[in-house]
Amino acid sequence: MDRAGRRAWLGLALLALPTLLVGLDMNVLFLALPRLTADLGPSGTEQLWITDSYGFMTAGFVITMGTLGDRIGRRRLLLIGTAGFGAASVLAAFSTGATMLIAARLLLGLAAAALMPSTLALITSMFADGRQRGRAISIWATCNFTSAAVGPVLGGFLLQHFWWGSVFLVAAPVMLLVLVAGPLLLPEYRNPDRGRLDLVSAALSMGAVLPIVYGIKRLAVPEGGGPALPVVAIVVGAGVGALFVRRQLRLATPLLDLRLFRNPTFTAVLCALVLAGLVMAGTALLGTQFLQSVLDLSPSTAALWFAPMGLAVGLGTMLAPALGRRLTTSAAIAVGLAGSVLGCLLITQVGAGGGPLPLAVGVAVLALGTGPLFALGIGVVVGAVPAERAGSAASMSETSNFFGASLGMALLGAAGAGLYHQRMAGPVADATSAGLPTEAARPAGETLAGAVGAAPQLPDRAAADLLRAAHDAFTAGLQVAGVVGAVIFAGLAVWFLRVHRRSQRG
């Protein structure tokens, strides 16, 4: 079997750049959120759309884009996605309102969906030797996870010296480099047995996801009109989801091959990727805001305190193969997830009056435990299908990861916002009676940033009481996220132990 040469490894280095930026773009936003919120003034629901629209677009279209790449060429799709990502980054950087920024984030997510399956599919065709391919995919995965550490640090540096739009603008020159060097270093590849592009299935998948998320957000952060519309949206989304599943089971070449879920380990890994992404992204969203808005740390300092999450994922990923040599894959993943339970329990002990160390330790332990899942799980997913479909299977793992991350920001973000809104009803009423203008009362009751902005309009004592209540209410949301994460990881650990025992008996 031919071994890859220098050009292939240079091509891998080039592919690492969009891989890193796609993950970084989701993580870098967390630190910028307080500043762009103060500048653009989005509502609570708009804040959630700004944070999670990117991931949902990526999750919804990544498998569709993989099929499109097979038809028109994987390098061509990569370059199209690169150009789109660069242009949307500029649009996001210079957004003048919440609606414009949400639109830019939607376009970024669509471009990212074109990039991710293209990078992995090109790697599988560039490296024919099995050992080299495994090493190349490992490097690709490391870049994916490293963005969790690089994103906050880079974001903190940029926010310390520039305006919030700089966290988006940094992607433009990198994407320009990929556009110039891509045709020189990357081969073109079209699958001769490519499947057809199923636009109906792609539309059904988005038609299922978006209404459900919209309904959840509206229920958690009410904006008038009662609960009827959100409930209808959730029901409609569930109905469209049922149609999507029915269509996939009937197609000879489905957009998403649901028959793969007959493999219990495959099913457990993909579900775990969704749920782990949910906990980690939701915790990151709430945790970075806690460090800045509750503990009043600068963006760069907050980034340094939160960097252990990304570094711990990288360390856990590197240690996972050694653990996998001593245990079965399912058992190794279960052991790691049990450690993540401990990290989540540490997060439940974070207090508004404490320092950043408890949160930093908690997220580091949580992330370290997910290493075996990410490192060994991709191998399980790719190994469940024939070699010629490995790229499609890996796209499914990416879909799970992005879907989980976006779902975490939507659900845990909405839960935190709903709890904040509920606990702030009394303090906001007291602040209003103490002189808080009516136009400032609603933002103070909806978001922590609103309370921070309203406090200067009150006498010193009333302002201190409002901020203390807001800090406690927000911290309670972070603690609830820790409880939810502990329950999820404990359940996943038990699931993988059962898969391990079943495989041992079989």
Sequence and secondary structure as in RCSB ss.txt:
>XXXX:A:sequence
MDRAGRRAWLGLALLALPTLLVGLDMNVLFLALPRLTADLGPSGTEQLWITDSYGFMTAGFVITMGTLGDRIGRR
RLLLIGTAGFGAASVLAAFSTGATMLIAARLLLGLAAAALMPSTLALITSMFADGRQRGRAISIWATCNFTSAAV
GPVLGGFLLQHFWWGSVFLVAAPVMLLVLVAGPLLLPEYRNPDRGRLDLVSAALSMGAVLPIVYGIKRLAVPEGG
GPALPVVAIVVGAGVGALFVRRQLRLATPLLDLRLFRNPTFTAVLCALVLAGLVMAGTALLGTQFLQSVLDLSPS
TAALWFAPMGLAVGLGTMLAPALGRRLTTSAAIAVGLAGSVLGCLLITQVGAGGGPLPLAVGVAVLALGTGPLFA
LGIGVVVGAVPAERAGSAASMSETSNFFGASLGMALLGAAGAGLYHQRMAGPVADATSAGLPTEAARPAGETLAG
AVGAAPQLPDRAAADLLRAAHDAFTAGLQVAGVVGAVIFAGLAVWFLRVHRRSQRG
>XXXX:A:secstr
     HHHHHHHHHHHHHHHHHHHHHHTHHHHHHHHHHHH   HHHHHHHHHHHHHHHHHHHHHHHHHHHHH HH
HHHHHHHHHHHHHHHHHHT  SHHHHHHHHHHHHHHHHHHHHHHHHHHHHH  SHHHHHHHHHHHHHHHHHHHHH
HHHHHHHHHHHS TTHHHHTHHHHHHHHHHHHHHH      TT     HHHHHHHHHHHHHHHHHHHHHHS  SS
 SHHHHHHHHHHHHHHHHHHHHHHH SS SS GGGGGSHHHHHHHHHHHHHHHHHHHHHHHHHHIIIIIS   HH
HHHHHHTHHHHHHHHHHHHHHHHHHHS HHHHHHHHHHHHHHHHHHHTT  TTS SHHHHHHHHHHHHHHHHHHH
HHHHHHHHTS GGGHHHHHHHHHHHHHHHHHHHHHHHHHHHHHHHHHHTHHHHHHHHHTT  HHHHHHHHH HHH
HHHHGGGS HHHHHHHHHHHHHHHHHHHHHHHHHHHHHHHHHHHHHHHHHHHHHH 
